[in-house]
Amino acid sequence: MIKVLIADDEALVRTGLRAILEAAGDIEVVAEAQNGSEAVIEAARHRPHIVLMDVRMPVMDGVTALREINRSPRPPKVVMLTTFDRDEYVYSALRAQASGFLLKDTAPRDLIAAVRAVAQGNAMLSPTVTKRMIDAFARWESPDSAAARKRLAGLTERERQIARAVARGLSNAEIARELGTTETTVKAHVSRSLAKLGLANRVQIALLVRDAGGNDPA
């Protein structure tokens, strides 16, 4: 069973998410929290695999709670619940190693698929969301281009090619077609790049490429 903690200050949202997830059969909601402080406590108590965390909550916001949870031994994956277009905290959540993002109006089928994907160790960020987030938050931080290029220099040439494609918002399948390789190979390159760079998801790769100067980070 995939154990999930839901943290949202709206009881109706928590109830709806619980109903959707538990109907899947392989997902168990082990606890709920109505603010970030409670989320930190409940995560330590119940040791869920995944925390679905609202970005905006009273007492302690979701990003602060994310940082607190990530300080614990073997922390769960934290997926942020957001509206994207209005949440100024999303960029901070990326930097704080969020494992993914869910729109609050995500369809039930997609919500279940996303939770399963994160439980299997995959990043829950679609190419469309990747591009949208980069475009929305590019103005928020002045890039350190030299530092970004130095980090990317540790990748192989093929890994840098794929990083540039990720920054353009391409899916693994689209990158595979463009480079004449397989989707499995692309996925493996992305995973190795994440490990080398110490990043949590493909949006962070895309932001690093942007900081390095866009399409030519090498």
C-alpha positions in Angstrom: 0.0 0.0 0.0 1.1 3.5 -0.7 0.8 5.5 2.5 -0.3 9.2 2.0 -0.6 12.2 4.3 -2.9 15.0 3.1 -2.1 18.5 4.4 -4.6 21.2 3.4 -6.4 23.8 5.5 -9.7 23.2 3.8 -11.6 20.2 5.2 -13.6 19.7 2.0 -10.4 19.4 -0.1 -8.9 16.9 2.3 -12.2 14.8 2.3 -12.3 14.9 -1.5 -8.6 13.9 -1.9 -9.1 11.1 0.6 -12.1 9.7 -1.2 -10.4 9.7 -4.6 -7.1 8.2 -3.3 -8.7 5.4 -1.2 -10.9 4.4 -4.1 -7.8 3.4 -5.9 -7.3 0.3 -3.8 -3.5 0.5 -3.4 -3.4 3.9 -1.6 -4.1 4.4 2.1 -4.5 7.9 3.6 -2.8 7.4 7.0 -3.3 11.0 8.3 -4.6 14.5 7.6 -3.2 17.9 8.7 -4.8 21.3 8.5 -1.6 23.4 8.5 2.1 22.9 7.9 3.0 22.5 11.6 0.6 19.6 11.9 2.0 18.1 8.7 5.5 18.0 10.1 4.2 16.3 13.3 2.0 13.8 11.4 4.7 12.9 8.9 7.1 12.0 11.8 4.3 10.0 13.5 2.9 8.0 10.6 6.0 7.8 8.2 4.0 8.1 5.0 5.5 7.4 1.6 4.1 10.6 0.2 2.8 13.9 1.6 0.3 15.9 -0.5 1.0 19.4 0.8 -1.0 22.6 0.1 1.3 25.5 -0.6 -0.8 28.1 1.3 -1.7 27.2 4.9 -2.0 29.0 8.2 0.4 28.6 11.1 3.1 27.2 8.8 3.0 27.4 5.0 3.7 24.4 2.9 7.2 25.4 1.8 8.4 25.8 5.3 6.8 22.5 6.3 8.5 20.9 3.2 11.9 22.1 4.5 11.2 20.8 8.0 10.1 17.4 6.7 13.2 17.1 4.4 15.4 17.5 7.4 14.2 14.2 8.9 15.9 10.9 8.3 14.5 9.2 5.2 11.9 11.8 4.5 8.8 11.1 2.5 8.3 12.5 -1.0 6.4 15.8 -0.7 4.1 16.8 -3.5 2.8 20.4 -3.4 -0.9 21.2 -4.1 -1.1 24.5 -6.0 -2.9 26.7 -8.5 0.5 27.5 -10.2 -0.6 30.7 -11.7 -1.1 32.5 -8.4 1.4 30.8 -6.0 4.5 32.8 -5.5 5.8 30.0 -3.3 6.1 27.5 -6.1 9.6 28.6 -7.1 10.7 28.3 -3.4 9.3 24.8 -3.3 11.3 23.8 -6.3 14.5 25.0 -4.6 13.4 23.2 -1.4 13.4 19.8 -3.3 9.6 19.2 -3.7 9.1 15.9 -5.5 6.3 17.3 -7.7 3.3 19.6 -8.1 -0.4 18.9 -8.5 -3.0 21.4 -9.7 -5.9 21.5 -7.3 -8.3 20.8 -10.2 -6.4 17.6 -11.3 -8.7 14.9 -12.6 -9.1 12.0 -10.2 -7.6 9.5 -12.6 -4.5 11.7 -13.0 -4.2 12.3 -9.3 -4.0 8.6 -8.6 -1.6 8.0 -11.5 0.6 10.9 -10.2 0.7 9.4 -6.6 1.7 6.0 -8.0 4.4 7.6 -10.2 6.0 9.4 -7.3 5.8 6.3 -5.1 7.9 4.6 -7.8 10.5 7.3 -7.7 9.4 9.3 -10.7 9.1 13.1 -10.8 5.5 14.2 -11.1 6.0 17.1 -13.5 4.6 17.0 -17.0 6.4 18.7 -19.8 3.6 21.2 -20.1 3.8 22.1 -16.4 7.6 22.2 -16.7 7.5 24.9 -19.4 4.7 26.8 -17.7 6.6 27.0 -14.4 9.9 28.1 -16.1 8.1 30.8 -18.0 6.2 32.0 -14.9 9.1 32.1 -12.5 12.0 33.0 -14.7 11.9 36.6 -13.5 12.0 35.8 -9.8 15.7 35.1 -9.4 18.8 36.6 -10.9 20.8 33.6 -12.3 24.4 32.9 -11.4 25.3 31.9 -15.0 28.9 30.9 -14.3 27.9 28.6 -11.4 25.2 27.0 -13.4 27.5 26.4 -16.4 30.1 24.8 -14.0 27.5 22.4 -12.6 26.3 21.4 -16.1 29.9 20.9 -17.2 29.8 17.7 -15.0 27.3 16.1 -17.4 28.2 14.2 -20.5 27.5 15.8 -23.9 24.5 13.6 -24.4 23.2 14.5 -20.9 23.6 18.2 -21.7 21.7 17.6 -25.0 18.9 16.1 -23.1 19.0 18.8 -20.4 18.5 21.4 -23.1 15.6 19.5 -24.5 14.0 19.2 -21.1 14.4 23.0 -20.8 12.4 23.4 -24.0 9.6 21.5 -22.4 9.9 18.3 -24.4 8.7 15.0 -23.0 11.0 11.9 -22.9 9.2 10.5 -26.0 9.8 13.7 -27.9 13.4 13.9 -26.9 13.9 10.3 -27.9 12.5 11.0 -31.4 14.6 14.1 -31.8 17.8 12.4 -30.8 17.1 9.1 -32.5 17.2 7.0 -29.3 14.7 5.2 -27.1 12.5 6.7 -24.4 14.0 4.3 -21.8 17.5 5.6 -22.7 16.3 9.2 -22.3 14.7 8.5 -18.9 18.0 6.8 -17.8 20.0 9.9 -18.8 17.6 12.2 -17.0 17.8 10.1 -13.9 21.6 10.1 -14.0 21.7 13.9 -14.5 19.4 14.4 -11.5 21.7 12.3 -9.4 24.9 14.1 -10.6 23.4 17.6 -10.1 21.7 16.8 -6.8 18.3 17.8 -8.1 14.8 16.4 -7.5 13.0 16.8 -10.7 13.2 17.9 -14.4 11.9 21.4 -13.7 15.1 22.0 -11.6 17.1 20.8 -14.6 15.3 23.2 -16.8 15.9 26.1 -14.5 19.6 25.3 -14.2 19.8 25.3 -18.0 18.0 28.6 -18.1 20.4 30.0 -15.5 23.4 28.8 -17.6 22.2 30.8 -20.6 19.4 28.9 -22.2 20.1 26.5 -25.1 23.9 26.3 -24.7 24.8 25.5 -21.1 28.1 23.8 -21.9 
